[in-house]
Amino acid sequence: MGDAIRRKIRDARDEMVEALYPIIGRTVIRAVSEAIRDLARAVDAQMRASLSPQTLWRRLKARIKGVPSAEVALREALPFQVNEVFLIHRETGLLLRHISCDPEASPDSDLISGMLTAIRDFAQDAFGRGQEGELNAIQYGERRIMIEAARHAYLAVVVDGIEPPGFRAEMRERIIDIEHAYEKTLRNYDGDPMPLAPAEASLRSLLTAGQPRALSPAQKCVMTGMLSLVVICLAMFCLSGRWVWQVMHRIPTPLPVAVEPTFTAIPPSTPTATLSPTPTVPPSPTPTLTPTPAATASATPTPVIGLMLGNVWIRTEPAAASPRLGLILEQGQSVEILAVFGDWCQVRWAPQAQVEVVGWVPVKWVGTIDPIPAQIITPMPGS
Amino acid sequence: MISIAKKVCLLGDLAVGKTSLVSRFVYNLFDDKYVSTIGVKVSRKTVIIPRAGDIVELTMMLWNLAGNEEFDRVRASYLRGAAGAVLVCDLTRPETLDSLQVYADDLLSINPNARLALAANKRDLTDQQRLTQEQEVEMHFRHLGQLLAA
């Protein structure tokens, strides 16, 4: 029966193809469709994550290299997984370390390492006569064993799919590091793998090599640099804004001087003394009382000095609803207290030479070392 | 307990019974079918042995090397790093004892410190046994030992 089929296939190949196509063709089409659908899903997932830092970085790299980002996304969508990592002594074929992503991996890893070594030796003898080079990969179905050797040991990594660029270089880096770190142990290997146990951490990183990972050191440097630049720019912007604001507010404008309410506390020699058109305080329930401290203020020879405890707007009247003078008394500014009316304090200070400003601020923002003399405090009605 | 692993080779002419010996030793089964190897087959056997007041778990990686002439060239590669070897001969074929010297020389030229053990196989095939006299076998082994010592 088998011979008859073989003979028939040999003699009438086209006929056989036509006969089998409805069965095999459909199966092949289904398999290919499924594979393409999987790929499309993977590409779609990549595109959906297009705002992640990794994707942005990838796009930037693609732009720099001149590769279309769609091709990069397609490449990223190809599956890749590291299943097992073997660290094998080159001369004896003895297994030094084995790491697997599957906790129930085959317990015969030492036999595999022996057979792998035998296969490498065989390939070297069979094909490498007088030539430099070694067996560096074995393909078995979808699975591949990638081999990277150093002088006394070699790494065999079992992978599925297509490895990302740089993966082999990473393998080489690992095996060279191990070779350098354990050169003496490997050269005189006595069969005890315990001294090589610390190398496991280094090998474990290969297991995650194909998965999306955190930014590389170079990427981190660039990101940190950009972030620092943004922070510096922001800080400079804030500082310059503050400086501009300070400059703008330190220059007294004619407006507050013109509208400042004056009381008799201002000495007659000051230029502002003549600019007092309205001594009354409209919103205050006792507007007519405000002039009264003037007489007492003028009687006190020593000025009462206070210190501003915060940045406070100066107002024309001793009331929160009264208009602002357009100036802010800054924290730490020394002022002369002219009068106290309720919760408000009339102060005077000179922002510049030959310029004095008089206005009202809440008394809670003015600190004094000595108690405020009673003669400048205007008693409130009912108090 | 200390765990160590060693590479041990099985050497001998074609069909002396190396593979069967490994099967018997490692898997505790005996298959009378001849299993041809493709040049080498690796098996594992773990034994517990006392050493210097401690217990050592010794894992022997048994490299069963084919005795076919076609693998003569590649055999040298397989011998690298072997801590020892079991030299196997067939009592029904005296010429297999003579070859052991060559195998021993090959191994010792690559690994001068390797330990050797001799195994005379197929003792049960009394009807075919051509080396019936134990003294004769012993003489061969002694002779081999002298050569190795020299």
HADDOCK unambig.tbl for C-alpha pairs under 7 A between the chains (distance, minus, plus):
assign (segid A and resid 91 and name CA) (segid B and resid 80 and name CA) 5.81 0.50 0.50
assign (segid A and resid 91 and name CA) (segid B and resid 81 and name CA) 5.05 0.50 0.50
assign (segid A and resid 92 and name CA) (segid B and resid 7 and name CA) 6.17 0.50 0.50
assign (segid A and resid 92 and name CA) (segid B and resid 80 and name CA) 6.39 0.50 0.50
assign (segid A and resid 92 and name CA) (segid B and resid 81 and name CA) 4.34 0.50 0.50
assign (segid A and resid 92 and name CA) (segid B and resid 82 and name CA) 6.31 0.50 0.50
assign (segid A and resid 111 and name CA) (segid B and resid 42 and name CA) 6.07 0.50 0.50
assign (segid A and resid 111 and name CA) (segid B and resid 43 and name CA) 6.27 0.50 0.50
assign (segid A and resid 111 and name CA) (segid B and resid 44 and name CA) 6.81 0.50 0.50
assign (segid A and resid 114 and name CA) (segid B and resid 42 and name CA) 6.09 0.50 0.50
assign (segid A and resid 115 and name CA) (segid B and resid 41 and name CA) 6.98 0.50 0.50
assign (segid A and resid 115 and name CA) (segid B and resid 42 and name CA) 6.05 0.50 0.50
assign (segid A and resid 118 and name CA) (segid B and resid 78 and name CA) 6.52 0.50 0.50
assign (segid A and resid 121 and name CA) (segid B and resid 77 and name CA) 5.93 0.50 0.50
assign (segid A and resid 121 and name CA) (segid B and resid 78 and name CA) 6.94 0.50 0.50
assign (segid A and resid 122 and name CA) (segid B and resid 74 and name CA) 6.26 0.50 0.50
assign (segid A and resid 125 and name CA) (segid B and resid 74 and name CA) 5.96 0.50 0.50
assign (segid A and resid 191 and name CA) (segid B and resid 4 and name CA) 4.71 0.50 0.50
assign (segid A and resid 191 and name CA) (segid B and resid 5 and name CA) 4.49 0.50 0.50
assign (segid A and resid 191 and name CA) (segid B and resid 6 and name CA) 5.70 0.50 0.50
assign (segid A and resid 192 and name CA) (segid B and resid 3 and name CA) 6.30 0.50 0.50
assign (segid A and resid 192 and name CA) (segid B and resid 4 and name CA) 4.52 0.50 0.50
assign (segid A and resid 192 and name CA) (segid B and resid 5 and name CA) 6.55 0.50 0.50
